Amino acid sequence: MPAPETRAEPVERVLQRHGARRDALVQILREVQEHTRWLPREVLAQVAAGVGLTPAIVEGVAGFYRFFHLREVGRHHLLFSDNVTDRMSGSRHLARTLCRQLGIAPGGRTADGLASVDFTSCIGLPDQGPAVLVNQRRALTRMDEPRIVQLADLLRAGTPLEDWPAEWFTIDEQIRRADVLLAAPPMRGQALRAALARGAVATLDEILASKLRGRGGAGFSTGNKWRLARAAAVPEAGTRVVVCNADEGEPGTFKDRVLLTRHADAVFEGMTAAAYVLGARLGFVYLRGEYRYLLDGLLEVLARRRAEGLLGRGILGAAGFDFDIQVYLGAGAYVCGEESSLIESLEGKRGTPRIRPPFPVERGYLGQPTVVNNVETFVAAAHIAERGGAWWAGIGTALSTGTKLHSVSGDCARPGVYEYPFGVTLEQILHDCGAGTAGRPVQAMQVGGPSGVCLAAGEAGRRIGFEDVPTAGALMVFDASRDMFEVARSFAHFFAHESCGFCTPCRVGTELVVRRMDKIAEGHGSMFDGATLEGLESLLHGTTHCGLGATATNPLRDTLARFRPAYERRLQAPDFQPGFDLDAELEPARRVTGRDDPGAHLERHAS
């Protein structure tokens, strides 16, 4: 029998595989943890020595990402998705049920180390939740009470993950409406051949003519971004870099998951077309940690494309057209959806947003001109490279060309992915997804995720587009039974948890919003709390370091404006109400002094 492997051995193997590069630190930590299950200090110290950094720096990076464990977790580490739609479908109750079955509290670990249970942010499966991540490698969908009871039995019995019921791991694409992107045949070089025939400059002109705007939420002109990167100076021995932002962390968004599953070839084709335009040799897909189960499939597609001459040296026989793609896996950080934070993470650092300028198109990954585009943007760019800018510009509206994918979830009969030309009304989407058909009318629509806009049912006639209602692709539906204060409070907790901590307004402000909303929820609200929340909302919108912090109070702003009665019924007290029992806080003093007369009690004294 071979001797058992020590912790040091997998660390050394991982370091060697990555050449002990500092910029690969996040990937090194991820791969090491897959062997060691958690990252004790002696492991972090070994990694630090291997990459030439101090243990403090390495531990600081590991502590930034929620999927790196600095304390021991169970051999089966279960994370319940805690998006508001998962809560609506009972995820919190199911998590408590599992914890009772296992004899632990949420966040705890069984005495035998077999299992630990906790919560995490949306894992990109709100259309088939409640969902659970297991060891950040597999996802369980459509969990219910009988499955949870059976799951507890499997955990107690030490049943290996591969022997759990296969249907629990079923992840459906649920494409409900397909248009020019979702209905397209596989992309196996068509766009690249068209681009080569046209030339790099002419292909860029087609992207510009299409008026394609980024599909990740910001809506910046894709052609202008590519043009700026193409014009930027390249460091000696460097290259331009193409990055696909697949860190789909906005709660309620899952359309990129479907594109990566169904249309990975088109994603890679769009990236390669961008590389041809830019003269880039290096590409990355930054895949969110929650989508670890997609990694092997993506690597297989990349290997096939290399074998077909669609990646690597001399793509399609064109001399000098050398480009390849690596997949980097994130480790759980919402802020890494912001492009400069993503680049920091790619470089093996904490995902803290950069101060700009310079912008990534000037100095991005390792100081090189870098284009970062969303998954859906690259798919659209591939089709534009094949069919031309005029074709794309002829779809949608004048200011919002083409189609847009929507991740629809919440109170509707047919959750899933819907593709429409820009200009579609919210009313049409609500009709198609079966919202309001269960006897409870639609109350609200959260468009673009928590950082987007929350609209009332009376605004369903508005249109999706940059000139009216822009969106990153999420649409959460809330019927009349939902408490919009609780919806906003859930989002407030999300933003406070996901703040990178870099700037004080976001780090402190989001926590103050949470404390105030929790105080109101516990029955201690007054008219003063409403004014405080409005002041905090105004402060965060104007003072945070990055756009993510600036949008953290969007749900608060919109629900205060459109669903104020949900707040007012909790803010009836005319006088300030403390968030704790002041009289109870005086009890130690009463015991010390031996007093219990009315004057020693606030309430009795007041009466």
HUFEN-V515422 format. One record per backbone hydrogen bond with DSSP energy under -0.5 kcal/mol. CO is the residue of the C=O (numbers start at 1). NH is the residue of the N-H. If there is no record, write none. Layout:
# HUFEN-V515422
co: (CO | CO)
nh: (NH | NH)
This chain:
# HUFEN-V515422
co: (6 | 6 | 7 | 8 | 9 | 10 | 11 | 12 | 13 | 14 | 15 | 16 | 18 | 21 | 22 | 24 | 25 | 26 | 27 | 28 | 29 | 30 | 31 | 32 | 32 | 33 | 36 | 38 | 40 | 40 | 41 | 42 | 43 | 44 | 45 | 46 | 47 | 48 | 48 | 54 | 55 | 56 | 57 | 58 | 59 | 60 | 61 | 61 | 62 | 65 | 67 | 68 | 69 | 75 | 76 | 76 | 77 | 77 | 78 | 78 | 79 | 80 | 83 | 84 | 85 | 86 | 87 | 90 | 91 | 92 | 93 | 94 | 95 | 96 | 97 | 98 | 99 | 99 | 105 | 108 | 110 | 113 | 114 | 115 | 116 | 117 | 118 | 120 | 125 | 126 | 128 | 130 | 131 | 132 | 133 | 133 | 134 | 134 | 138 | 140 | 144 | 145 | 146 | 147 | 148 | 149 | 150 | 151 | 152 | 153 | 154 | 155 | 160 | 161 | 165 | 166 | 167 | 168 | 170 | 174 | 174 | 177 | 179 | 181 | 186 | 189 | 190 | 191 | 192 | 193 | 194 | 195 | 199 | 200 | 201 | 202 | 203 | 204 | 205 | 206 | 207 | 207 | 208 | 211 | 212 | 212 | 214 | 220 | 221 | 222 | 223 | 224 | 225 | 226 | 227 | 228 | 235 | 240 | 240 | 241 | 242 | 243 | 243 | 244 | 244 | 245 | 246 | 246 | 247 | 250 | 254 | 255 | 256 | 257 | 258 | 259 | 263 | 264 | 265 | 266 | 267 | 268 | 269 | 270 | 271 | 272 | 273 | 274 | 275 | 275 | 279 | 281 | 282 | 283 | 284 | 284 | 285 | 285 | 286 | 287 | 288 | 289 | 291 | 292 | 294 | 295 | 296 | 297 | 298 | 299 | 300 | 301 | 302 | 303 | 304 | 305 | 305 | 306 | 309 | 312 | 314 | 315 | 317 | 318 | 320 | 321 | 321 | 323 | 324 | 326 | 326 | 328 | 328 | 331 | 332 | 333 | 334 | 335 | 338 | 339 | 340 | 341 | 342 | 343 | 344 | 345 | 350 | 359 | 359 | 360 | 364 | 365 | 368 | 369 | 370 | 371 | 371 | 373 | 374 | 375 | 376 | 377 | 378 | 379 | 380 | 381 | 382 | 383 | 384 | 388 | 389 | 390 | 392 | 392 | 395 | 400 | 402 | 404 | 406 | 406 | 407 | 408 | 409 | 410 | 411 | 416 | 417 | 417 | 418 | 418 | 420 | 421 | 424 | 425 | 426 | 427 | 428 | 429 | 430 | 430 | 431 | 433 | 433 | 434 | 434 | 439 | 441 | 443 | 444 | 445 | 445 | 446 | 446 | 447 | 449 | 453 | 453 | 455 | 456 | 457 | 459 | 460 | 462 | 463 | 464 | 465 | 468 | 469 | 473 | 474 | 475 | 476 | 477 | 478 | 478 | 479 | 482 | 483 | 484 | 485 | 486 | 487 | 488 | 489 | 490 | 491 | 492 | 493 | 494 | 495 | 503 | 504 | 504 | 505 | 506 | 507 | 508 | 509 | 510 | 511 | 512 | 513 | 514 | 515 | 516 | 517 | 518 | 519 | 520 | 525 | 526 | 526 | 527 | 528 | 529 | 530 | 531 | 532 | 533 | 534 | 535 | 536 | 537 | 538 | 539 | 539 | 540 | 546 | 547 | 549 | 551 | 553 | 554 | 555 | 556 | 557 | 558 | 559 | 563 | 564 | 564 | 565 | 567 | 567 | 568 | 573 | 576 | 580 | 581 | 582 | 583 | 584 | 586 | 587 | 588 | 589 | 590 | 590 | 597 | 598 | 598 | 601 | 602 | 603)
nh: (9 | 10 | 11 | 12 | 13 | 14 | 15 | 16 | 17 | 18 | 20 | 19 | 21 | 24 | 25 | 28 | 29 | 30 | 31 | 32 | 33 | 34 | 35 | 35 | 36 | 37 | 38 | 40 | 43 | 44 | 45 | 46 | 47 | 48 | 49 | 50 | 51 | 52 | 53 | 58 | 59 | 60 | 61 | 62 | 63 | 64 | 64 | 65 | 65 | 68 | 69 | 70 | 39 | 77 | 78 | 116 | 79 | 135 | 80 | 118 | 133 | 120 | 87 | 88 | 89 | 91 | 90 | 94 | 95 | 96 | 97 | 98 | 99 | 100 | 101 | 102 | 103 | 104 | 108 | 117 | 113 | 75 | 76 | 110 | 78 | 107 | 80 | 82 | 128 | 129 | 142 | 143 | 81 | 140 | 79 | 135 | 137 | 138 | 134 | 132 | 148 | 149 | 150 | 151 | 152 | 153 | 154 | 155 | 156 | 157 | 159 | 158 | 163 | 164 | 168 | 169 | 170 | 141 | 172 | 176 | 417 | 419 | 183 | 184 | 188 | 193 | 194 | 195 | 196 | 197 | 198 | 199 | 203 | 204 | 205 | 206 | 207 | 208 | 209 | 210 | 211 | 212 | 211 | 401 | 222 | 223 | 217 | 214 | 225 | 226 | 227 | 228 | 229 | 230 | 231 | 232 | 238 | 281 | 282 | 371 | 284 | 245 | 373 | 246 | 286 | 375 | 248 | 288 | 249 | 253 | 258 | 259 | 260 | 261 | 262 | 263 | 267 | 268 | 269 | 270 | 271 | 272 | 273 | 274 | 275 | 276 | 277 | 278 | 279 | 280 | 240 | 324 | 242 | 326 | 244 | 286 | 287 | 328 | 246 | 330 | 291 | 292 | 294 | 295 | 298 | 299 | 300 | 301 | 302 | 303 | 304 | 305 | 306 | 307 | 308 | 310 | 311 | 309 | 316 | 323 | 317 | 318 | 319 | 321 | 322 | 315 | 323 | 312 | 283 | 285 | 328 | 287 | 330 | 67 | 66 | 336 | 337 | 338 | 342 | 343 | 344 | 345 | 346 | 347 | 349 | 348 | 352 | 362 | 363 | 370 | 367 | 368 | 364 | 241 | 372 | 243 | 373 | 245 | 378 | 379 | 380 | 381 | 382 | 383 | 384 | 385 | 386 | 387 | 388 | 392 | 393 | 394 | 395 | 402 | 402 | 397 | 422 | 420 | 408 | 418 | 475 | 416 | 477 | 412 | 436 | 408 | 176 | 177 | 406 | 420 | 404 | 424 | 464 | 429 | 430 | 431 | 432 | 433 | 434 | 435 | 434 | 413 | 414 | 413 | 437 | 441 | 480 | 457 | 478 | 447 | 455 | 448 | 476 | 453 | 452 | 447 | 455 | 445 | 459 | 460 | 462 | 427 | 426 | 469 | 423 | 468 | 470 | 465 | 407 | 448 | 409 | 446 | 411 | 443 | 444 | 482 | 484 | 487 | 488 | 489 | 490 | 491 | 492 | 493 | 494 | 495 | 496 | 497 | 498 | 499 | 507 | 508 | 509 | 509 | 510 | 511 | 512 | 513 | 514 | 515 | 516 | 517 | 518 | 519 | 520 | 521 | 522 | 524 | 523 | 573 | 529 | 530 | 531 | 532 | 533 | 534 | 535 | 536 | 537 | 538 | 539 | 540 | 541 | 542 | 542 | 543 | 544 | 550 | 551 | 552 | 554 | 557 | 558 | 559 | 560 | 561 | 562 | 563 | 566 | 567 | 568 | 569 | 570 | 571 | 571 | 527 | 578 | 582 | 585 | 586 | 586 | 587 | 590 | 591 | 592 | 593 | 594 | 595 | 600 | 601 | 605 | 605 | 606 | 607)
